Every structure is written in structure tokens, then in C-alpha cells.
């Protein structure tokens, strides 16, 4: 309409009961905000104030999450409980890592090393090939996409953290997160088993002596 979008946003926001920032562009500035951000793209919350703002990040966001936020206000007349970053807790309260169906492989220390190896074909954990599920909050593992059909991890692609702030500045995009503690559950289970067996043996011996 011949007006900057910034002007349109401010005009519309004046009469809004609340603002829903839908998608990572609205919530964090988007891919166009990648360094050095020549367009000076920012989140809606950076240019609009004095209104309740609900962040629904994701690139793209999950449709059921968008609907859930709108319906919560429609049914209860108030915005849903938000976390410290302004996201609805019921949809962004868990890391993707917490609800991932591949989590047992992570706990067992069974990882994909390359995208074309046998572990990848067997559906093992994608942590070593750059999955950001351990630090990304979203409902992908619960709701999935296309009426619950699938989501990136299920299709064999590591989580890129598309609902996280500045995910577009991760270089390279798929790089192992070194600060995530990795269990060695298989080895530990063996050690625990040996210790338990030793304790039982010692107990039997002590009982026999008694």
C-alpha cells in the first residue's frame, strides 16, 4: 500500500488486545537479520511496546501451536502462561531432546557418525552430526508436522534449532554441540552390572561364612 511495513504494524498494534509474533522472523528478526543484518531487521517486540506479546517461534512455526495460542485466548479471555522469553509454556516448555523418540540411543551412547552410515539408516541419535535438539525448545517431538506425520529428526535430519534466537548465525549450521554432557550408558551399565554381581558374590560368601 505504499507504506513501510513498520508503519502498518504500529497502526494495527494500537487497537490490539495482544500481539502474537508468528514465526522466527516476527519473534527474533529472521534469517534476514543474520550478521551483519544490512536491513536492520528486528523482532516485532523491538518496535511495538505497551502490549502483551506472545512469541511463537519456528521457521515455520507449527500450525497447531498457532491455533492453540489463539484458542486459549478465545476460550479463556487471557493469554496463555509464558516463559521468560515470552513463549507459551505448554508448547515451548520442553526441549526437543526431551521428547525425541531417538533419546534412548543418546542415553545408550549410540550415535550417527555420518549421514550415510549404517547407524543413520538404523535411526540412531543424530547428536554427533549437529542436532540442536538438546538446546531447542519446541513441540516438534510431540506434535510433529503435517497432522503428526513426521518432523525433521524423524526424516533423518538433525534439528537446526529453527525456533531459537539467531539460529541462522550458526556457522556451520550442523556442528556438534560440545557443551552437552554425553552419557556412556552402555559402558556404565556393564560396570554397574559387574559391581552388583561382585556385591552379590560377596554377600553370598559372607552369608556362607556366617
C-alpha positions, 0 to 999 in steps of 0.5 A: 500500500505504499507504506513501510511495513513498520508503519502498518504494524504500529497502526494495527498494534494500537487497537490490539488486545495482544500481539502474537509474533508468528514465526522466527522472523516476527519473534527474533528478526529472521534469517534476514537479520543474520550478521551483519543484518544490512536491513536492520531487521528486528523482532516485532517486540523491538518496535511495538511496546505497551502490549502483551506479546506472545512469541511463537517461534519456528521457521515455520512455526507449527500450525497447531501451536498457532491455533492453540495460542489463539484458542486459549485466548478465545476460550479463556479471555487471557493469554496463555502462561509464558516463559521468560522469553515470552513463549507459551509454556505448554508448547515451548516448555520442553526441549526437543531432546526431551521428547525425541523418540531417538533419546534412548540411543543418546542415553545408550551412547549410540550415535550417527557418525555420518549421514550415510552410515549404517547407524543413520539408516538404523535411526540412531541419535543424530547428536554427533552430526549437529542436532540442536535438539538438546538446546531447542525448545519446541513441540516438534517431538510431540506434535510433529508436522503435517497432522503428526506425520513426521518432523525433521529428526524423524526424516533423518535430519538433525534439528537446526534449532529453527525456533531459537534466537539467531539460529541462522548465525550458526556457522556451520549450521550442523556442528556438534554441540560440545557443551552437552554432557554425553552419557556412556550408558552402555559402558556404565551399565556393564560396570554397574552390572559387574559391581552388583554381581561382585556385591552379590558374590560377596554377600553370598560368601559372607552369608556362607561364612556366617 
